Amino acid sequence: MVERDAELAIVDEALDQLTGPGPEAGGALLAFSGPAGLGKTTLLAELRRRAHARSCTVLAARGGEQEQSQPFHVARQLIQPQLAGTSEQELRAALGGWYSIVGPALGLCAPEQGPPPDPQGLRDGLDWVLTHLVVKRAPVTLVLDDAHWADPESLSWLAAFAPRAEHLPLLLVVAYRPDELPAHADAFRTLPGRAGQAPLPLAPLTQAAVAALVRNALGDHADDAFCKEAWAVTTGNPFEAVELTAKVRGRGLRPVEENAPQLADLAAAQRGSGLVARLERLGPSTVRFAWACAVLGTAIPQDIAARVAALGTEEAAGATTRLRDARILSAAGSTSDHEPETGLEFVHPLIATAIYRAIPDALRVALHGKAAAAVVDAGLGSSAAARHLLETHPENDPWVVRTLREAAGENLRAGAPDAARRQLARALREPPDFDERAAVLYELGCASLLTEPANTVNHLRAALAEPFDDPTLRQGIVIRLAQVLAHSDRLAEASESLAREIAQTPDVRARLRLQSEQFMWDAFNAAETDSPARSRRLARLADRLTGRDLTERYVIALRAWDACLRGEPVDVVLHHAGRVLERPFSWAHEDRGFEVPVLAAMVHMYADRPGRAEELFEAGTAEFERQGWRGAHLSFAYSLRAYIRYRRGRLVEAEELARSGLRLAERVGRRTPVHWYAIAILLTTLLARGRVDEAWELAQEHEFGAPFPAAVVFPDSQTVYAELLLARGEVRAAVAELEAVDRRLTPRGIQNPAWCPWQLHLARAVAADDPQRARTLAADAVRRARAFGAPSAIGQALRVAAEVAAPQDRTALLREAVTLLSASPAGYELARALAALGYGLRDADLLTAAVVTARECGADGLVEEATEILTGMGGALPAAPPRADWVTEEEIRAADLAVRSEKEPEPASPDWVLSAACRKLGTDRSGLRAALEAFARSST
């Protein structure tokens, strides 16, 4: 190690910090950058030696130029040795719930059948595994050499994980060539490490340093002119300087000025054509063996290299010896004493690259083909062969297609869809047999679904254009095509593609499956042209189905959702939802989306059964997490659970969940469906909490506004935007948006104010200028709410109707609203109705109840408003009683009594104990029996 004292001092400082006692101990980040040959690998080898000397656990990996297309190659090098050799039981215990998610990616177990994890879920799992490994085996030093050649899956994961190192007993060190580091690893360029505020660039050696190397290798008699020339021809590159001195010593060249002119030729022999010429002098069999090693990459098994080179065992051993003597392959036992030798390695990646590029093109392609067959025969699997097959030319070979499809299937189930896409695209070029082409196109479409939706549509349409006779495959292609079109905000096209297939599908059950998909995407299409007719067809179909299989239950669930949107009686909605949920209803079925199970849960929220909705969401969220779905799926789950909490009046919890949903949605991308949901729900919650300015800033930051999505979002995005405008006093703009909502929803027959209260917002907006129109709108909303029958919807509509009514009519409306809402789960709406009634009657007791209820909800703005009115009337500010989030015994008794009693509460005398029970159990009065049964089950 010459002229690396500054870098080694930083290494020692970081290791001291990692292993030292006291509160200052902790992890750090280090990054070394520099062109090839400047000593990054040597520096990292010394770092590993020093880490071992301090009793650190060392995790080491190296990117390989030939292994970049092999997903998780680096992650496996880092983690697999720490867990290899353990039994399946021990491995399951070590990985916990992440076993089936990260195990296949790390090569620790085979992928299970079923839906694959999404890439974000897999990265979260790798984070968990590495974090727990670090904590268990602390202190840990993680070293990644040649990071610029790491596979994209591993590198993007490590780049995102790197900032955590400072909060763990982990020193994370990477080395890379700055001009070759890919964009997805840019985080390494600006590491915020305590031990180095920026990547540390390695400088070429000075003339004095090269002279020291020369004299150390050749003797102190090496004269200055010779040493100066050595520095000039190597440009201070440490690798080239060391190799040059070895060549001089091997030639027996005296290190004197008269021999200095020969150094340029010797230096040239170390790289490019000079290196190739030197290799050729070692003989044909050695050349073939070196070529085979260059094709195989790093950690090269000698027996596989021998097979690729068509050499016997003794010939391969001889070639290995000659290549080591020539300083082309590393000497045996050159790895650290603490790290086992894993196979043959080149002395330096520069040598491997030069030899690989010197292989004649046709021969290089052939060698990759031989390597693919060799690794399969060695039992390394189709994934190891696939990276070689990607380098071969198409030859219409069925084995190549089969191997690439197997590898793609493994990678897709392991969470590496990009790798699967590359392999299937290559299989398509082979090409596959005539009757196999549609299946390959379908698999390619599935692999590119998350990353290239436009290409996915092309692949799937091309698959449908192929002549094939497999009806199951055809149905799968059509369903997947509709899915990707719908997720690309092209819902009308999704429906049309299904309609065409339905018309030519003779099998009744297959046709029903396609119809269920079409009904689903039509339900989400905000611009559907004939919604009432679709609703009638759906009702006729669902009412005669028994729910005997999953497809029938999907249709029935869609009937429940449609009935909810149209405002049919709540008993009808819950009847159909109950038919669906008589048996477990998976949210993560392999060949179906999660949308219909979500709708089946959400109808319970609108029907004043939010407790049941949360129960279903908890089970669904757990399924998502078990599957490793931590992107869009988990964001939807968090955001919609936030909406349920909002409807229950648990606004603080709603905000926390909504922000978690938004963080996940940001990973997926802005203005995607999941992003619209997350923002709409968070804005709604912030408005309820009285933070209008913050809500507006959030909307501006996330460009929440026109154009609104083509897909149905709940709460309705345009209505939320109008509510925000109204809260800001922009009445005219709010009216324009709400009238647009009317024109969009009314022709579709969506008229349930529990789902979208646009009429109530519009009534408030026009009340000052057109009170009669406001009263008409509010009265119609009350009528629709009564037709639906959920107490919270009726109570909310009555409260707004009172707000725009003539003064003499307000009290009766508000009294009924308070009575209905007090026996509902809608705590925030109850607080608003109490405040309005208390203000109208100048009743301090009602205002006190409003303050207490609003405080429990976290409705800070309403608390402030009601408190100001109360104190202005001379009332005392209520103390904040300790809030019991759990259901008390008194509340359970009140609920049980209400279940046993057939008498409804008198309108003028709400039972406040029963009211608290309804809010905590998450149900209205009519659902108390089922809620109490669920509470009893959960308690035991």
N, C-alpha and C positions, 0 to 999 in steps of 0.2 A: 504494500500500500504506500504509494508515493504521492506526496502533495495532496493528501486527503485528510490532513489533521483537523481542519475546520469541520469537515463533514463528520468525522469520527467523534469529535467533541460534542456535536449536536446529537449524535446517536447515543453517546454515553449519558448526556443530560436527560434525554428522553427515557432511557432505560433506568436511570437513577430515579426519575420521577415515577416510573411505573412500579418499581420494586421497593421504593423507600417507604419508611413508616410515616405516620402522621397524616393530617388532613390535606397536605399538599400532594400526596401520592395520587396518581391517577393516570388515565390514558392520554394518548396524544396521536397526532397525525404527522406523518413525514412523507414527502414526495421528492424523489430525485429524478431530474430530467436531464437528458443530454443525447446527442447523436450516438450512433452505434460505435462501440469500441472504446468509449470513454471510461469504462470501469464500473458501470452500474451493477452488473452481476457480481463482480468481485467485492464491491462495497456491501451488497446485500448478504453475500456469504459471510463476510466478517461480522456483519450485524447479527446474523443468526448464531454465529459462534459465541458472540458476547452475550446474547440473550440466553443461550443454553447455560453459559457460565453463571448466570444469575438465577438459574433454576426456573426460567420461564418455559411455559409450553409454547412451542413454535409451530405455527400453521404456515406452510409454504406452498406456493403455486407459481407456475410460470406460464405465460401465454405462449402459444406456438403458432407460427405462420401458417402451418398446414392444418391446425386444429381449430381455426376460428369459426368454422361452420358447425362444429360439434357443440350443441348447447350444454351449458353447465359444466364444461370441461374444467374450468378453473375452480368453480364451486366444489366439484368433486375432489379435486386435488387438495383443497383446503380442509374439507370436513370429513370426507370418507375415511381417511386413515384413523381418525379419532374414534370412529364408530364401527369400523370393519371388524369382523370376527365375533361380534356379539350375537347372541341368539335373537330370534324374532321377538320373543317375549321381552328381552332386555331392551331391544331396539324400540319396541312399542312403548315401553315405560320411559325411555329416554326422550322420545319425540312427542309423546302425549297425543293430543288431538291432531297434531300435524303429521302423523306417520304416513297416512295415505296421500298427503298433499306434497310433502317435500321428499319423502322416501324415494319415489321414482326419479325425481330430478337429480338426486344425489347418487343414484345407482345402488341404493340400499335395498330396494324391493321392486317388484314388478308393478306396473300401473294396474289399478283395479278397473274393472268394467264400470261404466257410468260416466256422467258428465265430467269433463276435466276442470281443474281449477283455472280461474282467470289469472293472467300474469301478475296482477297486483296481489292477489291472494297468495300466490306462490312466493313473491318477494317478501311479503309479511311473514310467511312461514320460515323462510331462510333467515330473516332477521331474528325470529324467535329462537331458532336452533343455534345460531351463532352466539346470540346474547347469552343463552343458558350455558353453552359450552364455555364461553369466556368466564362466566361467573363460577362455574364448577371447577375449572382448571386454571384459575388465575394464579399469577399474572400471565397474560398471553401476548405473544408477539405474532402478528399476522403479516406475512411478507409476500408481496406479489411482484414478480419480476416480469419484464416485457409486457406491461399492462396494455400497451397499444395493440398487442396480438391476442388479447383475451377474447373469448367468445362474447357476443353482445349481451346474452342473457346474464352471464356472471358479472360482466363489467358494469352494466347499468344497475344491477343490484348493489354491488360494492360501492359504486359512486354515491348512491343514495344512502347507504348505511354509514359511510365514512364519518360524517359529523358526530355520530353517536359514540365514537371511540373515546372521546374526551370524558364521557360520563361513565366509562367502564374501565376495568383494569386491563386495558387493551392498547397496545402500541400497533397502529396500522401503518404499514410502510409500503409504498408502491414506487416502482421505477418504470420510466417510459421514455420513448423517443417523442419529443414534443410535436414534430411535424407529422407524426403518424397516429396520434391519439384521436380516436373517433369522437364525434360530436356528443354522443350520449355519455361520454366520460369526462366532459368538460369540468365537472366538479373537482376533479383532481388538480386542475390548473390553479385553483384558488382555494386550496384547503385552509380552513381557519384554525390551524393547529397552534397550540401553545408553544411547541418546540420549534416552530418555524412558520412564520406568517404567510409564506408563499412557497411554492415548489423550489427546491434548491437545485440550480443548474450546475452541472459538473463542467469544469473548465478543462481544456487540453493542458497537458503537462508543459512546463516551461523547459527551456533548453537545459537548465541545470538539472532538472529532474530526470530528463532523458539521459543525460550524461551519467547520472548516478545509477540508472538502470543498466546502462551499457557496462559500466565499470564493475557493477556488482555481478554481472553475468560473465564478463570476459576478462576481468582483471583490472587492477588499478593502472596498468600501463597503457590503457586505451587513451590515445592522445586527443587533444581538444578538437582538432579539425575533424577527426573521425566521428566524435560524439556530436559535433554540431551538424554534420551531414545526416547522421541518424535522426536527429530532431527534425531536420528540414524535410526529409523524405517521408516521415511518418506524421508530420504536422502536429506533433505532440500527442498523437492518439495512443493511449497506453497499450491497447491490445496489439496494435501494429508494432509498437516499439518492442514489446516483449517477444513477439513472433520474429521480428527482425534479428534480435540478438540470438535467438535460438538458431536461426538459419546461418548466421555468421559462425557460431560455434560449431554447427554441424558441418560447415564447409571447411573448417580449420582456417578461416581467414583471419589474418593478424589485424588487430584494430588500430591501424596506423593510417596516416593521411593518404599515402599512395594507394591504399585500397578503398578509400572513401567513395570514389566514383562507382564502385560496384554495388553500393548500397541501394541505389535506385532500382536496379534490376531485381535485387533480392526482395525489396519491398513490394514490387509489382507482382512477384510470384505468390504473394500472400493473398491476393484478391483477384477476382475476375478471371481473365484468361490465363494469368500466371498460375493461379491456384489450380485451374483445370489441367494445365500442362503438367504441373507437379503431380496431380492425382493420376494422370494417365501413365506416368512413368512407373507407377506401382503395379501395373498389370491389369489385363481385362477383367479378371474375376473380382479384383479389389474395386475397380471402377464400378462394376455392376452392383457390388454390395454397398458402396457409398451412395449410388443412385437410389437403391432400395431404401436405405436409411433416410435419405433426404425426403423421399416420398412419404415415409411413415411418420416423420416429424420428430417428436420428443419422446423420451422414455421408451426407446425402441426395443422391443423383444428380439433378441438375436435370432431365434428360430424362425420368427415370421419374416424378418429381413432376409434370412437365408432362402426361404421359400420364394419370396418375391424376386430375388436375384438368381434363382435357379441354381443354388449352390448346395453342396452337401454340408454336413455338420463340420467336418474338419476343414473344408475350404472356407467356410464362414468364420471359423475361429482364426484361421490364418489371416484372412482379410481384416478381421477386427484388430489383430496384433499390428499389422502393417499400417493401418489407418491411425492407430494410437501412436505408433513410433513416428509417424509423419505429422503428429499434432493436428489431425483432422477430427478424430474422435477423442473424447476425454479418456484419460488413463483410468484403469480399473481402481476402484476404491477412492476416487477423487472427491466423493461427496463427504459431507460432514460425518464425524464419528457417531453423531446422534441421529442421523437420518439415513435410512436404508437406501441402497442403490436400487433404482426402479427400472433400469434398462440402459441401453446405450444412449449416449448424448454426444452431440458435436461439441468441439472445444468452444465454439462461439457461434451465435446465430448468423453472423456474417458468412461464415464458412458454409453453413447449411443452405443459406439462400443462394450463394454463388454456385454451389453444386447442383441444387435443384434447377436453377435457371439454365444451367449448362446441358441438361438432359435434352436430347433432341425431342421436338414436340410430339411426334408420333409415338416415340418410345415412352415418353413421360405419361401419355394417356394410357398406353398399354400397361405400364407399371402400376398405375392407379387401379386399373381393372384387376390385375393380379393381387394387389393389396386388398381389394374388397373381398375377393374370394378367400384369401388367406385368413383375414381376421374373422370371417364367418366360420370357416372351418376350425379356427382356434377357439371357438366358443365365445367370442367377444360380442356377437350379436349384430343385428342389422343396422343399428344406429352407428356403430363404429365403422361399418362398411359404407354407410351412406355418404360420408364426407369424401370418400374416394370416388364413388360413383358420380358425384356431382362434377368431377373433373374429367369424366370420360365422354366419348362421343356417342351419340345414339346409334344403336345397331339392331334395333327390333328384337331385343333379347327379353323374353318373358321373365327370366330370373332377375334381371335388373329391375324391371317394373315391380315384381313381387317384393324384392328386398327394399326398394324405396318406399313402397306403400306400407310395409311393416314398420320401417323406421319412422315414417311420418305418423302412423297411428300411435306408436310409443311416445313420440315427442309431443303429439297433441294431447294425449292423456297425461303426460308429465308436465304440461303447462308451458310448452315451447312452440306456440303456433307458427311463429315466423320460420323456424327451422323446418317444421312440417310443410309449410307452404313451398319453401325452396325445393324440398325433396319431391313433392308431388308435381311441381312444375317441370322438374327434370324427368320424372316418370312419364309425363305427358309427351315429352319430346322423343321418348325412346323409339317408337310410340307403343302404347299398350295394344293388345289384340282388339279387334273390331268390337267384340261384345263386352270389352272391359273398359272402354274409353269413357262411357257415361259415368261409371262408378268412380273412376279417377277424377273426373271433372267435379263430381259431387263432393268427394273428399277434399279436393282443392278448395272448393267453395266454403266448406266447413272450416278449413284451416285459415282462410283469409278473412273470415267473417269479422273479426274484431279489428283488424288492421287495415283492410282494403275493401270496404263494403262495395265500392263501385265495381272493382274487379270480381268480387264475389257474385254480383248480379250477372256479369258477363259469363263467368264460368258455369253458373247454374242454368242460364238460358241455353248455353252451348250444350250442356248435358241433356236438356230436354229435347234439343234438336237431333240428338243421336237416335238411331233406330235400335231399340232394345225392348225386351219382352218382360222385364221384371216389374210388376205393378207396385210392389212394396218400395223398390228403389225410386220409381217415378213419383210416388206419393211423397217420399222423403225429400226429393229434390224440390217439388212444388212448395211444400211446407217451409223448407229452408229459404227458398226464394222469397216467399211472402214475408217471412220474418225479417230478412235483411232489408227488403223494401220498406217495411213498416218502421224499422229502426233508423232508416235513412230519411224519415219524414215523408215517405211516398206511400201513404196508406191506401189511396185510391188504386194505385197500381197493384199493391198487395192483394186487395180484394178482387180486382179484375183477373189476376193470374189464377187465383183460386176458383173463381167463377168459371173460367174456361175449362179447368180440369174437372170440376164437379159435373159439368155438362157431358163429359165423355167418360165418366167413371161408372161402370155398370154395377160394381159390387156395392151393396147397400151400406155395409159397415164402413168401407173405405170412403164412400161418399159422405157419410155422416161425420167422419173425422175431418174431412176437408171443409164441410159446412161449419163445424165448430170453430175452425181456424178463421174462416171468413167472417162469421158472426163476431169473433173477438176483435179482429182488426177494424171492422166496421164500427164497433162500439167505441174505438179509440180515435176514429176519424172525425175531427171537428167540422169537416166540410162535407160530410156525407149528404147526398142529395135526396135520398128517399128513406130517411130514418123511420118514420111511422110505419111504412110498409114492411121494413125489415123487422121492426118490433112485433108486428102481427105475425109474420112468418115464424119468428123465434118463439113466440108464445104458443102457437099451434104445435110446433115441434116439441118444445120442452114439456108441455103439459101431458103429452102422451108417452114420454120416456119414463123409465123406472129407475134409472141410475144404476144399471147393472154393470157398467164398466166405466173406465175413466173418461172416455169420450162423451158418454151420456151425462156424466156428472159435470163435465165442462160446459155442455150446452145448458144444463139446468142452472149452473152458477151464473152464466151469462144472462139467463132469463131473470134471475134475482137482481142482477145489476141493472138491467134494463128497466125492470119494474121500479127500482129505486130512483133512477133518473127521471122517469116519467111521472113519479109521484103517486104510484098505485099504493093502496093501503099497506101500512107497515106490516100487518099480519101476513099479507101475501108475500112480501119481500122475505120475511123471516122464515116462512114456510118453505120457500124454494131453497134458501140458504141452508136450512136444516136438513133438507133432502141430500144436499151435497156433502154435508159434514157428518153424516151418520157414521162414515168410516174415515180413517185417516186420509188426508188430502195433501199429498207431497207438494212442496214448493220447488223441488229440485229434481223433477223427473227428467230422465236423460234426454228424451226427444220432444219435450214440451217446454214452453216458456213458463215463467212464474206469474204472468199477468193475471190469469184467471183465478188462481188461489188468492192473490192480493185483492181482487175485486170481491171474492166471497167473504173475505175478512172485513173489507171496508163497508159493506152494506150494514154490518152490525153497528158500526160507528154512527152512520146516518140514522139508524133505527133506534138510537138511544141504548145501544148495548156496547159501549166502548170498552168495557171490561173484557167482554168476550173477544172483541177485535184485538185487544192487546195480547190476550192469551194466544190467539192464532198467530199474531206477528212474532211473539217470542219464539214459538215453535218454528216458524218459517225462518227467522233470523238465525236460529241455531243450525238449521239445515244449511243455509248459505255458508255459515262459518265452517261447518264440517266439510263442505265441498271445496273450501278455499275460494269462494266467490266473494271477494272483498273489494270489488270495484263498483260497477253500476248497481248490481243486485243489493249489496249492503247499503249503498247510499239511499236507494229507494226505501229499504226497510227502515233505516234511521229516520229519514224525512217523514215518511208516513206515520211512523210511531209518534214523531213529534206532533203531527197534525192531530192524532188521536188525543194526545195529552192536552193540546190546545183546546180541543172541543170539550174536554173534561174540566177545563179551567186550571190546569196545572202548568202555568205558563213558564215558570223557571225551568222545569224539566223539559218542557217543549223547546225552549230556546237552546238548551244544551244539546238535545238530540238533533235539532235542526242544524246547528253549527257542525256537528259531527257529520251529518249527511252532506252538508255543503263541502266540507273538506274532502270527502270521498268523491263527490261529484266533480270537484276541480281536477282530480286525477284523470277523470274520463274526458273532460273537455267542456268548454263553455258553449251555451246555447244548444246543448244536447238535451234530450228529454229529461234525463235525470237532473240536469242543472236547473231546468225550468221548475221542476217540482221542489228542489231544495230551496231555491230563492223565494218562490211564491209562499212556501210554508214559513220560512224564516221572517219574511216581511209581514205576513199576517200576524205572527206572534209578537213581533216588535211593535206593531200598531196597537195590539191589545195591551201591551205593557206601557203604552204612552210615549214611546220613543220614536216620534215621527221623523225628526231630523236624521237620526241614525238610520232609519229605514230608507229614507230618501237617498242618503249617501251610499248605502248598500246597493240600491237599485241602479244608481248611476254607475257605480263601480263595475257592476256585472251586466250593464247594458240591458236591464230588464225593461222591456217596452216593445213597441211595434218594430218589426213584424212579429206577431205572436206565432207559436208553433202550430203546425197542422194537426198535431196529435192532441187529444183531449188530455188536459192536465187538471188535477184537483188538489187544492182549490183552483178554480179557473183563473188563468194568468191575467187575462184582460180585466176581469172583475177585481182582482187584487190590485192591479195597477190603478184602476179607477178609484178604489177605496183609498189608496195612498194619495192620489191627487185631491180627493175630497178632504182628507185629513190636513192637507197643506193649504186648503182654502182655494184650490184651483177648480172651482165649481163647474165652470163652463166646459173645461177639458174633461172633467169627470163625467159629465152628462153625455158628451159625445161618445166616450168609450162605452158607457153603460148602454146606450141606445144601440151601439154596434153589437154588444153582447146579446141584446134582445133579438136583433135581426139574425144572429147566428144560431141561437139556441131554440127559439120559439118554433121555427119551421121543423126542427128535429124532434119536437115533442118533449124536450127537456124542460120540465116546469116545476121541479121540486125545489122549493126555497131552502130545504135542508142541504141540498147539494150545491146550489149556486143562488145566493140571496141578492141577485142583481136588482130585482124589483125594490127591495128594501133600501139599498144604497141609492137607487135612482129617486125613490120617493123623498129621501132626505135631501138629495141634491136639488130637486126642483121645488121643494116646499116653500121657499121664500118667494119665488116668482110665480108659481102656479100651484097654490095649495090644493085646489080641487083635483088636479092631476096626481099630486102626491098622495091624496087620500084614496083615490081610485087604485093606484098602484099598490099601496099598502093593503087595502081591503082584498085585492085579488091575491096578494101573497098570503094573507091570513086564510083565505078560502083554500088555496092550494096546500098550505101547511096542515089545515084541518083534514083535508082529504088524505094526506099522507099519514097523519096521526101521531107523529113523534112529539112528545111534550116540549122538547127543547126547541124544535122548529116552530111550533105554534107560539111558544112563549116569546121567542125572538121576534117573530112577525107581529105579535100583539104589542111588544114594547115599541117597535118602530111605528106601528099604526098610531099608538098613543102620542108619539113625538110629533106626528104631522096632523093629528086630529084637532077638532075644535076643543077649546079648553074644557067645556062641560062633559066631553066624552072621554077624557084621558084617564081619569081615576079608575073607572070600571075596567078599562082595557088593561091598565097596569096591575090591578088587583088580580085579574085572571092570569096575567103573565107570571106574577110572583108565585101564585098557587101552583101553576103547572111546572114552572122551573124549579120550585122547591122539591118536587118529587121527580126530578130528572137528574142526570149526571152532569149537567152543564153548569158548573160553578161560576164561570165568568159571566155567562148570560144572566144568571140569577143575581149576581152582584150589580150588574147594570140595571136590571129591573128594580131591585130594591132601592138603588140610588135615585132612579127616576121617580118612583112612587114616594119615597121619603121626601124628596125635594118638592114634589107637587103638593103633598099634604103638610109640609113643614113638620114632619114627624121625626123627632130625634131618635126614637127607638129604631125606626126603619133605617135611618141614615147610619146609625151605629152598626146595625147588622150588615149594611152595605160595606162599611169600612172594614169590618172584621172579615167578611167573605172575600172582598177584593184583596185584602192583605194575604189571606190564605192562598189565593190564586197567583199572587205575584203581579197583579195588575197595578203597578205603581202609579200610573197616571190617574186611574180611577180613584185610588186611595187618596191621592193629593186633592183631587177635585171634591170628593165627598167630604173629606176632612175639613176643607175650607168652608163648605156650606154648613156643616155641622157646628163648627166653632163660631161661625157667623151668627148662628141662631142661639148661641149661648150654651150649646151642649158641650159635654165633657168628651175629650178625646179618649176613645176606648183603649184600655191597656191591651197589649199584645199577649193573649193567652198562649200557653205552650200548645203548639199544634200537634195533634196525634195523627200521623199519616196512616196508622193502622186503624182497623175497624174496632171500636170499643165494644165491650160487652153490652152496654146500654144500647148502642146502635144496632147490634145484632138482635137484641130482644125486640126493638122497635120494628126492624125489618121482618122478623119472624111473625110478629103480631099482625103486621100489614098483610103478610101472605095468608095468614089464617082468616083474616077478616075480609068479608066481601064488600064492606062499606068503604067508599071512596072518601077522602078527607073533605071537610067542608071548605068551600072556596075562600072563606075569610080567615081560616085558622090553620095555616101550614104547621105541620109537625116538623120542628127544626132538627130533632134527633133523627127522625126518619130521613129528612133531607140530607143530613151528613152521611147517613148510611148509603143512600143512593149514589152520592158523589164518590164515596170511597170504594163502593163495590162496582161502580161503573155501569149503572143500569137505571132505567126508570122503574116506576112502581110495578109495572106488569112483568118485568123481568127479574124481580127479586128472588123468586123461587129458584130459578136456575143459577143466579148469582150466588145465593147462599150455598147451594150444593157445590158449586165450583170452589167457593171459599173454604168449605169444609174439607174438600179433597186436598186443596193446597196446604191446609193447616196440618193435615196428617202426614 
